[in-house]
């Protein structure tokens, strides 16, 4: 609940600033509303360390949905849902008659709100940068097993699921191509989840009402 209140408070603080910024001449406020969808690839800041039998898959498909309000050509406010994908690890080691296996995964998703500052470089292209708050939830699963070729030594297995959550600042930069009511974006974002970085490269389309 505190995370949702934090995100709501951020919106409440940022909106008055944007209202006093230079606005468009249009009197129809719905013309400034837009929605969008993005898909790309995420890369988690993780490595296998010095353990020879550990394999790390630190990239996955990421996607997000957003809605926004454009106050003018230079300033917008956005909010939505992002799924950063899943980090998976696996380990397999054999020592004499003993065999060890470990499999784990962490999936991160959450809600976000951010401010976008844009700079038009032509009628069709604009550059932008963003900063916002990501209220994330991480779902983790860990499985391990031990077995032996010695029939007198029993096999063992262990499984556990757990979750964590928090909120962190995220950043992004991108390029927009405007085509009638539809805009196409290519962007890079850097998220943080409990101190671990997740980089996301994505492309998407935005529909302007």
Secondary structure, 3 states (H helix, E strand, C coil): CHHHHHHHHHHHHHHHHHHCCCCCCCCCHHHHEEEEEEEEEEEECCCCCCCCCEEEECEEEEEEEEEEEECCCCEEEEEEEEEEEEEEEEEEEEECCEEEEEEEEEEEEEEEEEEEEEEECCCCEEEEEEEEEEEEEEEEEEEEEEEECCCCCCCEEEEEEEEEEEEEEEEEEEEEEEECCEEEEEEEEEEEECCEEEEEEEEEEEEEC
